[in-house]
């Protein structure tokens, strides 16, 4: 059901992200189909083989391929993977915590669009990133602005009366990235704002 609703959102259906306390906000997945202001902050750092985690419809994976950078997108939604392939990117339907090709050899791993929240446990995800990137590799994570509370909540996708299963998601503030990085074997080498978005660079 999550995959079906996510696919619907990429086709323009009005899908909400619903929180356990009843809050809702539009998913706005269609914005991920085209380049977004600030993407260059990530793309310009990708000079070697790059893993795009939670790649969605593949705008970053495809952009890197067009630049001649070897890139692989992984996503748990088959429809998103199909869209990436149709656009000329390489993508696989994979869970980041499962087997991933090139483990330990990626130069860069991307956690764009808040994907540091995947699984609701940022520490566990970054430990997994440590396994996936090569020694000296870099993880680029898009995070919430400084001063924003870091949270872990249960959320689900909803379209009218139809709702998918609950899943855990986290938001990580730029203010909290450094201790999280140290806990997981990284150092924050840079953290800055670009076009209203915040990016943390972990090496």
C-alpha positions as CSV (number, residue, x, y, z in Angstrom):
1,X,0.0,0.0,0.0
2,X,2.9,2.4,0.7
3,X,4.3,1.8,-2.7
4,X,0.9,2.3,-4.4
5,X,0.2,5.6,-2.6
6,X,3.7,6.8,-3.3
7,X,3.3,5.9,-7.0
8,X,0.0,7.8,-7.0
9,X,1.7,10.8,-5.5
10,X,4.3,10.8,-8.4
11,X,1.3,10.8,-10.8
12,X,-0.1,14.0,-9.2
13,X,-2.5,12.5,-6.6
14,X,-3.0,14.5,-3.4
15,X,-1.2,12.3,-0.8
16,X,-0.6,13.5,2.7
17,X,2.0,12.4,5.2
18,X,0.0,11.8,8.4
19,X,1.5,11.8,11.9
20,X,0.3,9.8,14.9
21,X,-1.0,13.0,16.6
22,X,-3.2,13.7,13.6
23,X,-1.1,16.3,11.9
24,X,-0.9,16.1,8.1
25,X,1.2,17.7,5.4
26,X,1.2,17.3,1.7
27,X,3.8,14.8,0.4
28,X,4.6,16.9,-2.6
29,X,6.4,14.0,-4.3
30,X,6.1,15.5,-7.7
31,X,8.7,18.1,-6.9
32,X,11.3,15.2,-6.8
33,X,10.8,14.6,-10.5
34,X,12.7,17.7,-11.6
35,X,15.9,19.4,-10.3
36,X,15.4,21.4,-7.1
37,X,17.3,24.6,-6.1
38,X,20.2,23.5,-4.0
39,X,20.8,20.1,-5.7
40,X,24.1,21.4,-7.1
41,X,25.5,21.6,-3.5
42,X,25.4,17.8,-3.5
43,X,26.0,17.0,-7.1
44,X,29.2,19.1,-7.3
45,X,30.8,16.9,-4.6
46,X,30.1,13.6,-6.4
47,X,33.3,13.0,-8.4
48,X,33.4,9.2,-8.0
49,X,31.0,6.3,-7.8
50,X,27.9,7.5,-5.9
51,X,25.1,5.7,-4.2
52,X,21.8,7.6,-4.0
53,X,19.9,6.1,-1.0
54,X,16.2,6.5,-1.2
55,X,16.6,7.8,-4.7
56,X,12.8,8.1,-5.4
57,X,12.2,8.9,-9.1
58,X,15.9,9.4,-9.6
59,X,16.5,13.1,-10.3
60,X,19.9,13.0,-8.6
61,X,20.9,9.6,-10.0
62,X,20.0,10.7,-13.5
63,X,21.8,14.1,-13.2
64,X,25.0,12.3,-12.1
65,X,24.7,9.9,-15.0
66,X,24.4,12.8,-17.4
67,X,27.6,14.2,-16.0
68,X,29.4,11.0,-16.6
69,X,29.5,10.0,-12.9
70,X,28.9,6.4,-12.1
71,X,25.8,6.4,-9.9
72,X,23.3,3.9,-8.5
73,X,19.9,4.7,-7.0
74,X,18.3,2.4,-4.5
75,X,14.7,2.7,-3.4
76,X,12.1,0.3,-1.9
77,X,9.4,1.5,-4.3
78,X,9.3,-0.3,-7.7
79,X,7.5,2.5,-9.4
80,X,10.2,5.0,-8.4
81,X,12.9,2.6,-9.7
82,X,11.1,2.3,-13.0
83,X,10.9,6.1,-13.4
84,X,14.7,6.4,-12.7
85,X,15.4,3.8,-15.4
86,X,13.1,5.4,-17.9
87,X,14.9,8.7,-17.4
88,X,18.3,7.0,-18.1
89,X,19.5,6.3,-14.6
90,X,20.7,3.1,-13.0
91,X,18.5,2.0,-10.1
92,X,17.6,-1.1,-8.1
93,X,14.7,-1.9,-5.8
94,X,16.6,-2.4,-2.6
95,X,16.4,-1.7,1.1
96,X,19.5,0.1,2.3
97,X,19.8,-2.3,5.2
98,X,19.9,-5.3,2.9
99,X,22.5,-6.4,0.3
100,X,23.7,-3.4,-1.8
101,X,26.1,-3.7,-4.7
102,X,29.5,-2.2,-4.2
103,X,29.4,-2.3,-0.4
104,X,32.5,-0.7,1.0
105,X,33.5,0.8,-2.3
106,X,31.3,3.9,-2.9
107,X,33.1,7.2,-2.9
108,X,29.9,9.1,-2.0
109,X,26.5,8.2,-0.6
110,X,23.6,10.7,-0.8
111,X,20.9,11.0,1.8
112,X,19.0,13.8,0.1
113,X,15.5,15.2,0.8
114,X,15.7,14.3,4.5
115,X,16.5,10.6,3.8
116,X,18.7,10.5,6.9
117,X,15.3,9.8,8.5
118,X,14.9,6.4,6.8
119,X,14.0,3.7,9.3
120,X,13.5,6.2,12.1
121,X,17.0,5.5,13.5
122,X,19.6,8.0,12.1
123,X,22.4,6.4,14.1
124,X,21.7,2.9,12.6
125,X,21.5,4.4,9.1
126,X,24.8,6.2,9.4
127,X,26.5,3.1,10.7
128,X,25.2,1.3,7.6
129,X,26.5,4.2,5.5
130,X,29.9,3.7,7.2
131,X,29.8,0.1,5.8
132,X,28.8,1.2,2.3
133,X,31.3,4.0,1.6
134,X,35.0,3.3,1.0
135,X,37.6,4.4,3.6
136,X,37.8,8.2,3.2
137,X,34.4,8.3,1.5
138,X,31.8,10.9,2.1
139,X,28.1,10.9,3.1
140,X,26.1,13.9,2.1
141,X,22.9,14.3,4.2
142,X,20.2,16.9,3.8
143,X,19.1,17.9,7.3
144,X,16.6,20.2,9.1
145,X,17.7,23.8,9.8
146,X,19.7,24.6,13.0
147,X,17.5,24.9,16.0
148,X,14.8,22.6,14.6
149,X,14.1,19.8,17.1
150,X,15.4,16.4,16.0
151,X,12.5,13.9,16.2
152,X,11.5,10.3,15.6
153,X,7.9,9.7,14.8
154,X,5.5,7.2,13.3
155,X,4.0,8.4,10.1
156,X,1.9,7.0,7.2
157,X,0.8,8.0,3.7
158,X,-2.9,8.9,3.3
159,X,-5.1,9.6,0.3
160,X,-8.6,10.5,1.5
161,X,-10.0,7.5,3.4
162,X,-7.2,5.2,2.3
163,X,-4.1,4.9,4.5
164,X,-1.0,2.8,4.3
165,X,0.7,1.1,7.3
166,X,2.6,3.2,9.9
167,X,6.4,3.5,9.6
168,X,9.1,5.2,11.5
169,X,10.7,8.4,10.2
170,X,13.2,10.8,11.8
171,X,14.1,14.4,11.3
172,X,17.7,15.4,12.2
173,X,18.6,19.0,12.9
174,X,21.8,20.5,11.6
175,X,22.5,21.4,15.3
176,X,22.6,17.7,16.2
177,X,24.6,16.3,13.3
178,X,28.1,16.6,14.9
179,X,27.4,14.3,17.9
180,X,25.5,11.9,15.7
181,X,28.4,11.7,13.3
182,X,30.9,11.1,16.1
183,X,28.7,8.3,17.5
184,X,28.7,6.6,14.1
185,X,32.4,6.9,13.1
186,X,32.1,10.1,11.0
187,X,33.3,13.7,11.3
188,X,31.2,16.6,10.0
189,X,33.6,18.3,7.6
190,X,31.0,21.0,6.5
191,X,27.4,22.0,7.2
192,X,25.8,24.8,5.3
193,X,22.7,26.2,3.8
194,X,22.0,26.4,0.0
195,X,18.8,27.7,-1.5
196,X,17.0,27.3,1.8
197,X,18.2,23.7,2.3
198,X,20.7,22.5,4.8
199,X,23.4,19.9,3.9
200,X,25.9,18.1,6.2
201,X,29.0,16.5,4.8
202,X,30.3,13.5,6.8
203,X,33.7,12.0,6.1
